[in-house]
Amino acid sequence: MKVSPVENTFEKHFDPNHQRPYYYNPFTQESLWEAPPEGATIIDKTVKQEVIDYEAHKLKMEEL
């Protein structure tokens, strides 16, 4: 059975509670701690989260 490119696309996120990345497939709603199978498309969402965390920290520091 061939998997469509959409079904084989995972988003890489970071779990702050476990301090490690995880992979989420929004089409199948599957989550993985280990990297998805070879050939999967991975969209790195961790970089955006780091920017959001930095901006939130910066705003908090400005309030002090």
N, C-alpha and C positions, 0 to 999 in steps of 0.2 A: 504494500500500500504506500503510495507516494504522498508525502505531506506537502501541502501548499506552502508557498513562502510566507504567507500571513500566519499560518499555524505554527511556523517554525521561527517566529520572531519573539525575542525575549527582551525585556527591559531590565537593565542592571540597576539595582537600588542598593542603598546601604541601611542596614538595621542598626540603629544606635544602641539598642538594648543588648544585642549580641556582638556588637562591634565587628561586623563582617558583612560582606556583600551577599545579596541574594538575587535571584533571577525570576522575573515574573512574565508570564505569557498572557497578555490581555485578551487574546482570542479564546484560549482554552481555560484561562484562569488558573493555570498551573504555576506553582511556586517551587523553586529549587534552591538548595543551599550550594550545590555544586554547579559548575558551569554546564550549560546545556550541551547537547550532543554536537559533535563536529558538523559544521555546515549550517548551524543555526545563525540567524542574524541577531546581533546583540546591540541594542540602543542604550548607550551609557547615560543614565539619568543621575548618576552620582555627582557629576560636575555641577549641574544646575543646583542640586541640593546644597553643595558646599558654598555656592554663591549666596543662596538664600540664607544659610546659617551665618555667613560672614556679615551680610547686610543687617540681619536681626541683631547680631552682636554689636555692630557699629552703632545702631540706633539706641541700643540699651546703654552703651557707654556714653553717648551724647546726653542721655537723660540724667546721668550722675553729676 
